[in-house]
Amino acid sequence: MIRVQAESFDPGAELSGFVRSCGSGTGGIASFTGLVRDDGAPRLVALTLDHYPGMTERQLAKIEAEARARWPLTATLIIHRHGRMLPGEPIVLVAAASPHRRAALEACAFLIDWLKTKAPFWKLEETEAGAEWVAAKASDDAAAARWQGHLPGADRDSR
Amino acid sequence: MKLLYFAWLRSRIGVAEERVEAPDTVRTVGDLLAWLPTRGPAYAQALADPSVIRVAVNHDYAGPDRTLNAGDEVALFPPVTGG
């Protein structure tokens, strides 16, 4: 399931619902929750996520389909917020359910790594010193690149 | 075609979206990225470094060789920073 929303969400409640819905063939679930982080210098007031409605849903669906092609998953969950949010609030929740733990753990890492480099979201940090767009990190590209050719299902993006 | 801009590209160019009639010589994404800076100083400044510009055509990432059609929705944006 994929949800893109402005409203905040309760990661624990979402995960509970996911556990109940993912079917009796599931043996393990791995999840990742991303929060608005305040590095403290300068102090973060708020984070605003810009996104590209339409392309966001399309790219998330492709990322989810890619995970399901690579691992034997019984269910997946992606919730990603947009708009303005405060330090400590959840931004993203991804979860992968599989008969066995290895596939669940790997698929969960893959989902968040690919999402960070392919889903069209942009972070605007509002700090005490002013507002600034966050620059993409080379480490995020490297994290996504390690999944290239990892298992059957090559990267089909022309990016 | 319809052009959309996101994040700092939108603030630097000054509009979120616009319709443009590109000259006949603009056939590909690469042609578009070469032509847009000629439309004014804001475009020239925003698009000065092609290494930080990503392009999507009709909601899919597109490389410089992608052919463009009159009805396409073309989005220009910096590398993504979600998650």
gemmi code that builds the backbone of each chain (N, CA, C; Angstrom):
import gemmi

chains = {
    "A": [
        ("MET", (0.833, -1.186, 0.000), (0.000, 0.000, 0.000), (0.878, 1.250, 0.000)),
        ("ILE", (0.430, 2.265, -0.709), (1.174, 3.520, -0.797), (0.252, 4.663, -0.405)),
        ("ARG", (0.747, 5.524, 0.504), (-0.022, 6.716, 0.875), (0.895, 7.929, 0.880)),
        ("VAL", (0.469, 8.989, 0.217), (1.191, 10.263, 0.233), (0.237, 11.266, 0.847)),
        ("GLN", (0.628, 11.891, 1.951), (-0.337, 12.702, 2.693), (0.341, 13.845, 3.434)),
        ("ALA", (-0.435, 14.909, 3.695), (0.077, 16.038, 4.474), (-0.064, 15.771, 5.973)),
        ("GLU", (-1.083, 15.017, 6.357), (-1.374, 14.791, 7.767), (-0.266, 13.947, 8.415)),
        ("SER", (-0.051, 14.186, 9.713), (0.881, 13.352, 10.455), (0.269, 11.961, 10.635)),
        ("PHE", (1.075, 11.022, 11.092), (0.557, 9.675, 11.326), (1.265, 9.082, 12.527)),
        ("ASP", (0.683, 8.023, 13.085), (1.235, 7.337, 14.250), (1.947, 6.071, 13.747)),
        ("PRO", (3.296, 6.065, 13.734), (4.020, 4.918, 13.171), (3.638, 3.599, 13.840)),
        ("GLY", (3.437, 3.613, 15.168), (3.075, 2.385, 15.874), (1.722, 1.850, 15.447)),
        ("ALA", (0.749, 2.758, 15.326), (-0.600, 2.343, 14.918), (-0.585, 1.833, 13.480)),
        ("GLU", (0.177, 2.512, 12.618), (0.251, 2.089, 11.210), (0.882, 0.697, 11.107)),
        ("LEU", (1.953, 0.485, 11.904), (2.634, -0.802, 11.850), (1.741, -1.918, 12.401)),
        ("SER", (0.993, -1.611, 13.463), (0.049, -2.597, 14.010), (-0.966, -3.016, 12.958)),
        ("GLY", (-1.509, -2.029, 12.252), (-2.483, -2.323, 11.198), (-1.855, -3.160, 10.092)),
        ("PHE", (-0.600, -2.834, 9.758), (0.107, -3.570, 8.708), (0.337, -5.024, 9.124)),
        ("VAL", (0.745, -5.227, 10.383), (0.977, -6.588, 10.898), (-0.298, -7.422, 10.778)),
        ("ARG", (-1.436, -6.801, 11.102), (-2.712, -7.533, 11.048), (-3.133, -7.848, 9.616)),
        ("SER", (-2.705, -7.011, 8.667), (-3.237, -7.136, 7.299), (-2.359, -7.960, 6.358)),
        ("CYS", (-1.162, -8.359, 6.798), (-0.206, -8.859, 5.803), (-0.292, -10.355, 5.514)),
        ("GLY", (-1.191, -11.073, 6.142), (-1.467, -12.434, 5.692), (-0.725, -13.515, 6.458)),
        ("SER", (-1.275, -14.736, 6.438), (-0.742, -15.813, 7.279), (0.565, -16.398, 6.755)),
        ("GLY", (0.913, -16.132, 5.503), (2.184, -16.629, 4.972), (3.380, -15.795, 5.409)),
        ("THR", (3.116, -14.722, 6.142), (4.188, -13.826, 6.576), (4.895, -14.386, 7.805)),
        ("GLY", (6.233, -14.384, 7.773), (7.002, -14.843, 8.930), (7.796, -13.733, 9.581)),
        ("GLY", (7.952, -12.606, 8.874), (8.723, -11.496, 9.438), (8.400, -10.188, 8.743)),
        ("ILE", (8.494, -9.095, 9.516), (8.240, -7.754, 8.987), (9.378, -6.853, 9.423)),
        ("ALA", (9.948, -6.119, 8.472), (10.963, -5.112, 8.799), (10.399, -3.751, 8.451)),
        ("SER", (10.712, -2.744, 9.270), (10.188, -1.411, 8.988), (11.240, -0.353, 9.257)),
        ("PHE", (11.066, 0.796, 8.613), (11.913, 1.965, 8.845), (11.007, 3.173, 9.003)),
        ("THR", (11.250, 3.955, 10.063), (10.519, 5.203, 10.277), (11.511, 6.357, 10.225)),
        ("GLY", (11.261, 7.329, 9.374), (12.111, 8.517, 9.289), (11.442, 9.682, 9.996)),
        ("LEU", (12.229, 10.399, 10.835), (11.699, 11.520, 11.615), (12.359, 12.829, 11.201)),
        ("VAL", (11.702, 13.937, 11.489), (12.302, 15.255, 11.280), (13.391, 15.436, 12.341)),
        ("ARG", (14.629, 15.575, 11.886), (15.775, 15.651, 12.801), (16.216, 17.102, 12.985)),
        ("ASP", (16.486, 17.475, 14.227), (17.048, 18.793, 14.531), (18.516, 18.609, 14.882)),
        ("ASP", (19.403, 19.029, 13.975), (20.848, 18.904, 14.220), (21.333, 19.903, 15.258)),
        ("GLY", (20.549, 20.939, 15.496), (20.837, 21.841, 16.602), (21.663, 23.071, 16.287)),
        ("ALA", (22.333, 23.117, 15.137), (23.185, 24.275, 14.863), (23.064, 24.681, 13.399)),
        ("PRO", (22.238, 25.628, 13.015), (21.292, 26.343, 13.889), (20.052, 25.490, 14.153)),
        ("ARG", (19.307, 25.877, 15.164), (18.149, 25.091, 15.586), (17.086, 25.038, 14.483)),
        ("LEU", (16.578, 23.826, 14.242), (15.546, 23.636, 13.216), (14.174, 24.042, 13.770)),
        ("VAL", (13.489, 24.894, 13.024), (12.140, 25.321, 13.433), (11.099, 24.387, 12.810)),
        ("ALA", (11.263, 24.111, 11.514), (10.313, 23.249, 10.805), (10.951, 22.749, 9.515)),
        ("LEU", (10.360, 21.694, 8.987), (10.811, 21.133, 7.716), (9.600, 21.099, 6.791)),
        ("THR", (9.784, 21.615, 5.562), (8.684, 21.550, 4.589), (9.109, 20.664, 3.429)),
        ("LEU", (8.275, 19.681, 3.115), (8.565, 18.816, 1.975), (7.700, 19.203, 0.785)),
        ("ASP", (8.387, 19.623, -0.272), (7.751, 19.891, -1.558), (7.702, 18.559, -2.300)),
        ("HIS", (6.690, 18.342, -3.115), (6.688, 17.135, -3.938), (5.967, 17.391, -5.249)),
        ("TYR", (5.980, 16.414, -6.115), (5.417, 16.540, -7.463), (4.238, 15.582, -7.543)),
        ("PRO", (3.026, 16.066, -7.205), (1.851, 15.190, -7.194), (1.691, 14.480, -8.546)),
        ("GLY", (1.383, 13.234, -8.510), (1.250, 12.456, -9.742), (2.528, 11.673, -9.999)),
        ("MET", (3.643, 12.387, -10.145), (4.919, 11.676, -10.337), (5.309, 10.953, -9.051)),
        ("THR", (5.025, 11.569, -7.897), (5.375, 10.936, -6.618), (4.740, 9.556, -6.516)),
        ("GLU", (3.438, 9.487, -6.720), (2.721, 8.208, -6.607), (3.238, 7.210, -7.639)),
        ("ARG", (3.498, 7.701, -8.854), (3.971, 6.818, -9.925), (5.346, 6.226, -9.592)),
        ("GLN", (6.240, 7.065, -9.074), (7.590, 6.570, -8.756), (7.559, 5.631, -7.547)),
        ("LEU", (6.729, 5.948, -6.543), (6.623, 5.055, -5.380), (6.071, 3.698, -5.804)),
        ("ALA", (5.103, 3.693, -6.719), (4.547, 2.421, -7.213), (5.616, 1.616, -7.941)),
        ("LYS", (6.483, 2.298, -8.697), (7.564, 1.599, -9.405), (8.579, 1.017, -8.421)),
        ("ILE", (8.885, 1.774, -7.368), (9.841, 1.312, -6.350), (9.266, 0.082, -5.626)),
        ("GLU", (7.984, 0.159, -5.296), (7.322, -0.972, -4.632), (7.315, -2.208, -5.548)),
        ("ALA", (6.994, -2.002, -6.832), (6.960, -3.117, -7.786), (8.349, -3.737, -7.945)),
        ("GLU", (9.375, -2.882, -7.923), (10.752, -3.373, -8.051), (11.117, -4.251, -6.847)),
        ("ALA", (10.720, -3.825, -5.649), (10.992, -4.620, -4.442), (10.291, -5.974, -4.521)),
        ("ARG", (9.041, -5.958, -4.994), (8.278, -7.216, -5.083), (8.843, -8.137, -6.163)),
        ("ALA", (9.488, -7.557, -7.186), (10.110, -8.386, -8.226), (11.401, -9.020, -7.718)),
        ("ARG", (12.057, -8.365, -6.748), (13.365, -8.843, -6.281), (13.281, -9.797, -5.098)),
        ("TRP", (12.281, -9.611, -4.238), (12.162, -10.436, -3.028), (10.767, -11.046, -2.944)),
        ("PRO", (10.636, -12.204, -2.282), (9.314, -12.822, -2.120), (8.546, -12.139, -0.985)),
        ("LEU", (7.850, -11.057, -1.296), (7.181, -10.269, -0.259), (5.694, -10.602, -0.219)),
        ("THR", (5.145, -10.642, 0.994), (3.707, -10.867, 1.138), (2.936, -9.552, 1.216)),
        ("ALA", (3.628, -8.473, 1.616), (2.989, -7.153, 1.666), (4.058, -6.075, 1.807)),
        ("THR", (3.735, -4.872, 1.332), (4.625, -3.723, 1.528), (3.791, -2.513, 1.927)),
        ("LEU", (4.444, -1.582, 2.599), (3.775, -0.351, 3.031), (4.726, 0.825, 2.836)),
        ("ILE", (4.228, 1.875, 2.196), (4.992, 3.125, 2.098), (4.041, 4.267, 2.457)),
        ("ILE", (4.380, 5.009, 3.509), (3.642, 6.233, 3.842), (4.661, 7.373, 3.814)),
        ("HIS", (4.397, 8.416, 3.037), (5.317, 9.553, 2.971), (4.517, 10.839, 3.063)),
        ("ARG", (4.994, 11.745, 3.922), (4.290, 13.016, 4.089), (4.866, 14.110, 3.200)),
        ("HIS", (4.047, 15.146, 2.961), (4.529, 16.371, 2.332), (3.974, 17.541, 3.136)),
        ("GLY", (4.455, 18.740, 2.839), (3.998, 19.912, 3.583), (4.920, 20.208, 4.758)),
        ("ARG", (4.411, 21.030, 5.700), (5.253, 21.511, 6.799), (5.136, 20.609, 8.012)),
        ("MET", (6.271, 20.265, 8.630), (6.257, 19.415, 9.826), (7.315, 19.866, 10.813)),
        ("LEU", (7.149, 19.455, 12.063), (7.994, 19.937, 13.149), (9.001, 18.872, 13.579)),
        ("PRO", (10.106, 19.290, 14.237), (11.100, 18.315, 14.697), (10.462, 17.199, 15.532)),
        ("GLY", (10.883, 15.974, 15.276), (10.353, 14.827, 16.000), (9.176, 14.157, 15.324)),
        ("GLU", (8.531, 14.870, 14.385), (7.373, 14.265, 13.698), (7.845, 13.250, 12.660)),
        ("PRO", (7.019, 12.209, 12.393), (7.384, 11.248, 11.362), (7.238, 11.839, 9.961)),
        ("ILE", (8.189, 11.505, 9.074), (8.127, 11.910, 7.661), (7.703, 10.725, 6.809)),
        ("VAL", (8.315, 9.572, 7.098), (8.145, 8.422, 6.205), (8.114, 7.138, 7.018)),
        ("LEU", (7.323, 6.182, 6.555), (7.324, 4.825, 7.117), (7.318, 3.849, 5.951)),
        ("VAL", (8.300, 2.954, 5.937), (8.259, 1.867, 4.954), (8.325, 0.553, 5.716)),
        ("ALA", (7.641, -0.461, 5.212), (7.665, -1.773, 5.834), (7.561, -2.837, 4.750)),
        ("ALA", (8.237, -3.964, 5.011), (8.207, -5.085, 4.076), (7.937, -6.357, 4.857)),
        ("ALA", (6.996, -7.152, 4.379), (6.627, -8.420, 5.017), (6.970, -9.562, 4.074)),
        ("SER", (7.541, -10.633, 4.671), (7.998, -11.755, 3.854), (7.906, -13.036, 4.690)),
        ("PRO", (7.949, -14.211, 4.049), (7.983, -15.449, 4.837), (9.216, -15.522, 5.745)),
        ("HIS", (10.342, -14.908, 5.329), (11.586, -15.027, 6.101), (12.243, -13.665, 6.330)),
        ("ARG", (13.040, -13.572, 7.404), (13.542, -12.280, 7.847), (14.488, -11.616, 6.856)),
        ("ARG", (15.364, -12.413, 6.199), (16.380, -11.802, 5.334), (15.736, -10.971, 4.229)),
        ("ALA", (14.735, -11.549, 3.590), (14.057, -10.824, 2.501), (13.364, -9.573, 3.036)),
        ("ALA", (12.750, -9.680, 4.213), (12.054, -8.518, 4.793), (13.048, -7.397, 5.100)),
        ("LEU", (14.176, -7.754, 5.723), (15.176, -6.743, 6.087), (15.788, -6.093, 4.848)),
        ("GLU", (16.152, -6.917, 3.867), (16.766, -6.367, 2.656), (15.780, -5.510, 1.878)),
        ("ALA", (14.552, -5.985, 1.739), (13.559, -5.230, 0.967), (13.250, -3.897, 1.641)),
        ("CYS", (13.213, -3.878, 2.966), (12.955, -2.629, 3.696), (14.075, -1.618, 3.430)),
        ("ALA", (15.330, -2.079, 3.493), (16.475, -1.189, 3.226), (16.439, -0.698, 1.777)),
        ("PHE", (16.109, -1.597, 0.870), (16.009, -1.227, -0.549), (14.940, -0.154, -0.754)),
        ("LEU", (13.763, -0.348, -0.154), (12.658, 0.599, -0.336), (13.063, 2.009, 0.093)),
        ("ILE", (13.687, 2.145, 1.259), (14.028, 3.495, 1.724), (15.213, 4.057, 0.944)),
        ("ASP", (16.180, 3.207, 0.576), (17.334, 3.699, -0.195), (16.900, 4.207, -1.569)),
        ("TRP", (16.032, 3.454, -2.228), (15.585, 3.875, -3.572), (14.642, 5.048, -3.499)),
        ("LEU", (13.775, 5.034, -2.489), (12.855, 6.155, -2.311), (13.628, 7.476, -2.167)),
        ("LYS", (14.701, 7.441, -1.386), (15.464, 8.671, -1.116), (16.117, 9.247, -2.367)),
        ("THR", (16.377, 8.414, -3.366), (17.055, 8.915, -4.562), (16.151, 8.998, -5.790)),
        ("LYS", (14.905, 8.484, -5.703), (14.032, 8.465, -6.883), (12.681, 9.149, -6.697)),
        ("ALA", (12.139, 9.145, -5.488), (10.812, 9.755, -5.308), (10.962, 11.284, -5.271)),
        ("PRO", (10.130, 12.012, -6.043), (10.315, 13.462, -6.169), (9.801, 14.264, -4.977)),
        ("PHE", (10.628, 14.263, -3.920), (10.401, 15.088, -2.728), (11.624, 15.984, -2.546)),
        ("TRP", (11.393, 17.195, -2.015), (12.514, 18.100, -1.725), (12.279, 18.725, -0.359)),
        ("LYS", (13.355, 18.719, 0.467), (13.254, 19.244, 1.830), (13.709, 20.702, 1.895)),
        ("LEU", (12.867, 21.522, 2.504), (13.219, 22.917, 2.794), (13.336, 23.048, 4.312)),
        ("GLU", (14.560, 23.330, 4.781), (14.778, 23.477, 6.228), (14.560, 24.922, 6.641)),
        ("GLU", (13.734, 25.077, 7.666), (13.469, 26.400, 8.227), (14.180, 26.428, 9.579)),
        ("THR", (15.294, 27.185, 9.657), (16.040, 27.251, 10.912), (15.992, 28.668, 11.464)),
        ("GLU", (16.596, 28.847, 12.626), (16.658, 30.196, 13.213), (17.453, 31.135, 12.317)),
        ("ALA", (18.294, 30.563, 11.433), (19.129, 31.389, 10.548), (18.465, 31.668, 9.201)),
        ("GLY", (17.283, 31.077, 8.963), (16.591, 31.280, 7.693), (16.200, 29.963, 7.061)),
        ("ALA", (15.656, 30.053, 5.825), (15.181, 28.842, 5.144), (16.144, 28.459, 4.026)),
        ("GLU", (16.395, 27.160, 3.896), (17.335, 26.694, 2.878), (16.930, 25.313, 2.360)),
        ("TRP", (17.036, 25.130, 1.034), (16.772, 23.821, 0.445), (17.919, 22.873, 0.785)),
        ("VAL", (17.584, 21.665, 1.183), (18.586, 20.654, 1.529), (19.210, 20.113, 0.234)),
        ("ALA", (20.530, 20.004, 0.224), (21.230, 19.449, -0.949), (21.240, 17.931, -0.866)),
        ("ALA", (21.163, 17.284, -2.030), (21.225, 15.815, -2.069), (22.605, 15.356, -1.625)),
        ("LYS", (22.633, 14.189, -0.968), (23.902, 13.668, -0.443), (24.455, 12.578, -1.355)),
        ("ALA", (25.757, 12.610, -1.586), (26.406, 11.555, -2.372), (26.261, 10.208, -1.666)),
        ("SER", (26.198, 10.233, -0.312), (26.072, 8.974, 0.441), (24.731, 8.300, 0.169)),
        ("ASP", (23.683, 9.109, -0.120), (22.387, 8.526, -0.470), (22.448, 7.851, -1.840)),
        ("ASP", (23.158, 8.487, -2.788), (23.336, 7.873, -4.107), (24.097, 6.562, -3.971)),
        ("ALA", (25.121, 6.560, -3.116), (25.927, 5.346, -2.930), (25.089, 4.239, -2.301)),
        ("ALA", (24.216, 4.611, -1.341), (23.351, 3.615, -0.687), (22.397, 2.992, -1.701)),
        ("ALA", (21.864, 3.818, -2.607), (20.949, 3.293, -3.630), (21.709, 2.455, -4.660)),
        ("ALA", (22.925, 2.894, -4.980), (23.704, 2.219, -6.035), (24.076, 0.796, -5.637)),
        ("ARG", (24.183, 0.539, -4.326), (24.597, -0.813, -3.939), (23.519, -1.849, -4.257)),
        ("TRP", (22.301, -1.390, -4.574), (21.236, -2.325, -4.941), (21.204, -2.590, -6.446)),
        ("GLN", (21.981, -1.825, -7.225), (22.017, -2.056, -8.671), (22.556, -3.453, -8.931)),
        ("GLY", (21.773, -4.260, -9.631), (22.237, -5.594, -9.975), (22.359, -6.530, -8.798)),
        ("HIS", (21.785, -6.123, -7.647), (21.861, -6.936, -6.433), (21.162, -8.279, -6.621)),
        ("LEU", (19.986, -8.242, -7.241), (19.199, -9.444, -7.516), (18.529, -9.224, -8.871)),
        ("PRO", (17.929, -10.224, -9.474), (17.271, -10.029, -10.766), (16.322, -8.828, -10.723)),
        ("GLY", (16.283, -8.072, -11.805), (15.431, -6.884, -11.844), (16.287, -5.655, -11.965)),
        ("ALA", (16.795, -5.384, -13.174), (17.731, -4.270, -13.340), (17.004, -2.938, -13.248)),
        ("ASP", (17.739, -1.887, -12.965), (17.195, -0.543, -12.914), (16.724, -0.138, -14.301)),
        ("ARG", (15.425, 0.169, -14.395), (14.894, 0.503, -15.710), (14.792, 2.004, -15.922)),
        ("ASP", (15.135, 2.785, -14.922), (15.071, 4.237, -15.115), (16.217, 4.700, -16.001)),
        ("SER", (15.928, 5.707, -16.807), (16.969, 6.225, -17.696), (17.747, 7.341, -17.014)),
        ("ARG", (17.508, 7.526, -15.738), (18.135, 8.602, -15.003), (19.636, 8.426, -14.909)),
    ],
    "B": [
        ("MET", (4.373, 22.997, -24.919), (4.370, 21.994, -23.857), (4.261, 22.685, -22.503)),
        ("LYS", (3.935, 21.881, -21.500), (3.790, 22.417, -20.146), (5.079, 22.159, -19.368)),
        ("LEU", (5.614, 23.199, -18.742), (6.827, 23.068, -17.937), (6.499, 23.286, -16.469)),
        ("LEU", (7.082, 22.454, -15.597), (6.920, 22.611, -14.154), (8.300, 22.704, -13.511)),
        ("TYR", (8.387, 23.518, -12.454), (9.655, 23.678, -11.732), (9.416, 23.405, -10.255)),
        ("PHE", (10.386, 22.765, -9.614), (10.250, 22.441, -8.191), (11.462, 22.900, -7.384)),
        ("ALA", (11.223, 23.027, -6.062), (12.250, 23.372, -5.073), (12.956, 24.677, -5.490)),
        ("TRP", (14.301, 24.738, -5.393), (14.958, 26.027, -5.657), (14.902, 26.434, -7.122)),
        ("LEU", (14.628, 25.493, -8.018), (14.466, 25.896, -9.428), (13.235, 26.787, -9.585)),
        ("ARG", (12.182, 26.453, -8.836), (10.946, 27.243, -8.902), (11.201, 28.644, -8.344)),
        ("SER", (11.895, 28.726, -7.187), (12.114, 30.067, -6.619), (13.054, 30.898, -7.490)),
        ("ARG", (14.055, 30.254, -8.099), (14.987, 31.039, -8.918), (14.365, 31.480, -10.242)),
        ("ILE", (13.563, 30.617, -10.854), (12.937, 30.987, -12.127), (11.737, 31.906, -11.876)),
        ("GLY", (11.070, 31.701, -10.733), (10.012, 32.638, -10.348), (8.606, 32.197, -10.688)),
        ("VAL", (8.443, 31.032, -11.319), (7.108, 30.487, -11.575), (7.105, 28.995, -11.257)),
        ("ALA", (5.923, 28.465, -10.901), (5.790, 27.038, -10.617), (5.554, 26.251, -11.895)),
        ("GLU", (4.807, 26.858, -12.818), (4.559, 26.184, -14.094), (4.223, 27.194, -15.172)),
        ("GLU", (4.426, 26.794, -16.413), (4.132, 27.675, -17.540), (3.970, 26.836, -18.803)),
        ("ARG", (3.269, 27.419, -19.780), (3.171, 26.780, -21.100), (4.127, 27.502, -22.031)),
        ("VAL", (4.911, 26.755, -22.761), (5.855, 27.396, -23.685), (5.679, 26.818, -25.094)),
        ("GLU", (5.928, 27.683, -26.077), (5.991, 27.248, -27.478), (7.472, 27.245, -27.823)),
        ("ALA", (8.067, 26.073, -27.790), (9.492, 25.996, -28.082), (9.715, 26.038, -29.592)),
        ("PRO", (10.856, 26.597, -30.032), (11.146, 26.585, -31.471), (11.277, 25.153, -32.006)),
        ("ASP", (11.134, 25.017, -33.311), (11.173, 23.683, -33.934), (12.482, 22.947, -33.690)),
        ("THR", (13.539, 23.706, -33.393), (14.850, 23.085, -33.170), (14.906, 22.335, -31.833)),
        ("VAL", (13.924, 22.576, -30.957), (13.893, 21.892, -29.654), (13.150, 20.567, -29.816)),
        ("ARG", (13.917, 19.509, -29.999), (13.309, 18.190, -30.243), (13.485, 17.240, -29.070)),
        ("THR", (14.493, 17.480, -28.244), (14.798, 16.563, -27.142), (14.924, 17.325, -25.820)),
        ("VAL", (15.028, 16.563, -24.728), (15.262, 17.156, -23.404), (16.548, 17.983, -23.415)),
        ("GLY", (17.575, 17.456, -24.057), (18.848, 18.183, -24.143), (18.688, 19.506, -24.874)),
        ("ASP", (17.902, 19.502, -25.973), (17.635, 20.742, -26.718), (16.902, 21.755, -25.824)),
        ("LEU", (15.949, 21.243, -25.043), (15.173, 22.118, -24.156), (16.083, 22.785, -23.119)),
        ("LEU", (16.999, 21.994, -22.534), (17.901, 22.534, -21.515), (18.891, 23.536, -22.109)),
        ("ALA", (19.138, 23.425, -23.413), (20.011, 24.393, -24.080), (19.243, 25.674, -24.444)),
        ("TRP", (17.938, 25.506, -24.744), (17.133, 26.648, -25.172), (16.625, 27.497, -23.991)),
        ("LEU", (16.195, 26.855, -22.907), (15.583, 27.596, -21.783), (16.444, 28.749, -21.258)),
        ("PRO", (17.765, 28.571, -21.101), (18.571, 29.690, -20.580), (18.546, 30.935, -21.472)),
        ("THR", (18.162, 30.782, -22.738), (18.099, 31.951, -23.631), (16.843, 32.776, -23.380)),
        ("ARG", (15.935, 32.290, -22.518), (14.677, 33.010, -22.274), (14.824, 34.143, -21.271)),
        ("GLY", (15.977, 34.241, -20.597), (16.163, 35.349, -19.662), (17.188, 35.018, -18.601)),
        ("PRO", (17.636, 36.053, -17.881), (18.697, 35.867, -16.886), (18.309, 34.914, -15.746)),
        ("ALA", (17.035, 34.898, -15.343), (16.614, 34.011, -14.255), (16.775, 32.543, -14.691)),
        ("TYR", (16.411, 32.259, -15.945), (16.560, 30.893, -16.474), (18.037, 30.538, -16.596)),
        ("ALA", (18.808, 31.484, -17.126), (20.239, 31.229, -17.333), (20.930, 30.927, -15.999)),
        ("GLN", (20.553, 31.698, -14.962), (21.188, 31.505, -13.654), (20.730, 30.194, -13.017)),
        ("ALA", (19.414, 29.905, -13.086), (18.872, 28.704, -12.439), (19.394, 27.425, -13.093)),
        ("LEU", (19.638, 27.482, -14.399), (20.009, 26.269, -15.150), (21.498, 26.238, -15.486)),
        ("ALA", (22.283, 27.082, -14.806), (23.705, 27.219, -15.140), (24.491, 25.919, -14.956)),
        ("ASP", (24.107, 25.116, -13.943), (24.862, 23.879, -13.673), (23.987, 22.657, -14.004)),
        ("PRO", (24.173, 22.090, -15.199), (23.312, 20.970, -15.617), (23.442, 19.738, -14.709)),
        ("SER", (24.544, 19.634, -13.961), (24.739, 18.441, -13.121), (23.746, 18.382, -11.963)),
        ("VAL", (23.096, 19.502, -11.630), (22.116, 19.485, -10.541), (20.680, 19.650, -11.053)),
        ("ILE", (20.476, 19.399, -12.343), (19.134, 19.470, -12.922), (18.681, 18.059, -13.314)),
        ("ARG", (17.502, 17.661, -12.797), (16.884, 16.403, -13.211), (15.629, 16.747, -14.024)),
        ("VAL", (15.288, 15.876, -14.955), (14.138, 16.129, -15.826), (13.211, 14.925, -15.815)),
        ("ALA", (11.922, 15.190, -15.736), (10.920, 14.130, -15.887), (9.966, 14.527, -17.008)),
        ("VAL", (9.633, 13.579, -17.861), (8.646, 13.795, -18.920), (7.457, 12.889, -18.631)),
        ("ASN", (6.296, 13.500, -18.480), (5.061, 12.754, -18.176), (5.247, 11.809, -16.981)),
        ("HIS", (5.905, 12.338, -15.917), (6.052, 11.661, -14.619), (7.123, 10.571, -14.582)),
        ("ASP", (7.932, 10.445, -15.648), (9.052, 9.508, -15.602), (10.362, 10.249, -15.873)),
        ("TYR", (11.425, 9.810, -15.183), (12.730, 10.423, -15.417), (13.114, 10.287, -16.885)),
        ("ALA", (13.745, 11.337, -17.415), (14.120, 11.341, -18.828), (15.547, 11.852, -18.987)),
        ("GLY", (16.301, 11.192, -19.841), (17.658, 11.620, -20.150), (17.653, 12.642, -21.272)),
        ("PRO", (18.827, 13.195, -21.617), (18.918, 14.268, -22.623), (18.454, 13.857, -24.015)),
        ("ASP", (18.472, 12.562, -24.322), (18.096, 12.118, -25.670), (16.597, 11.887, -25.835)),
        ("ARG", (15.838, 12.008, -24.746), (14.403, 11.760, -24.810), (13.732, 12.775, -25.759)),
        ("THR", (12.968, 12.277, -26.725), (12.262, 13.136, -27.686), (11.039, 13.767, -27.016)),
        ("LEU", (10.803, 15.039, -27.313), (9.672, 15.755, -26.722), (8.558, 15.956, -27.744)),
        ("ASN", (7.316, 15.932, -27.229), (6.145, 16.207, -28.064), (5.392, 17.405, -27.489)),
        ("ALA", (4.569, 18.028, -28.338), (3.894, 19.275, -27.950), (3.035, 19.108, -26.703)),
        ("GLY", (2.429, 17.941, -26.503), (1.529, 17.755, -25.366), (2.209, 17.285, -24.092)),
        ("ASP", (3.542, 17.198, -24.091), (4.242, 16.645, -22.927), (4.215, 17.573, -21.712)),
        ("GLU", (4.200, 16.945, -20.525), (4.416, 17.683, -19.283), (5.863, 17.430, -18.875)),
        ("VAL", (6.658, 18.489, -18.870), (8.088, 18.354, -18.583), (8.391, 19.056, -17.264)),
        ("ALA", (8.970, 18.328, -16.314), (9.298, 18.910, -15.011), (10.815, 18.997, -14.857)),
        ("LEU", (11.274, 20.130, -14.332), (12.692, 20.326, -14.045), (12.846, 20.510, -12.545)),
        ("PHE", (13.818, 19.807, -11.960), (13.997, 19.900, -10.505), (15.401, 19.483, -10.099)),
        ("PRO", (15.819, 19.883, -8.882), (17.125, 19.441, -8.390), (17.050, 17.973, -7.931)),
        ("PRO", (18.215, 17.348, -7.672), (18.210, 15.988, -7.137), (17.298, 15.889, -5.912)),
        ("VAL", (16.582, 14.785, -5.792), (15.536, 14.685, -4.770), (16.145, 14.455, -3.377)),
        ("THR", (15.401, 14.876, -2.343), (15.909, 14.794, -0.968), (14.813, 14.331, -0.002)),
        ("GLY", (13.972, 13.373, -0.442), (12.909, 12.885, 0.447), (13.404, 11.836, 1.407)),
        ("GLY", (12.443, 11.129, 2.007), (12.770, 10.037, 2.912), (13.108, 10.503, 4.300)),
    ],
}
model = gemmi.Model(1)
for chain_id, residues in chains.items():
    chain = gemmi.Chain(chain_id)
    for i, (resn, *xyz) in enumerate(residues, 1):
        res = gemmi.Residue()
        res.name, res.seqid = resn, gemmi.SeqId(i, " ")
        for name, pos in zip(("N", "CA", "C"), xyz):
            atom = gemmi.Atom()
            atom.name, atom.element = name, gemmi.Element(name[0])
            atom.pos, atom.b_iso = gemmi.Position(*pos), 0.0
            res.add_atom(atom)
        chain.add_residue(res)
    model.add_chain(chain)
structure = gemmi.Structure()
structure.add_model(model)
structure.setup_entities()
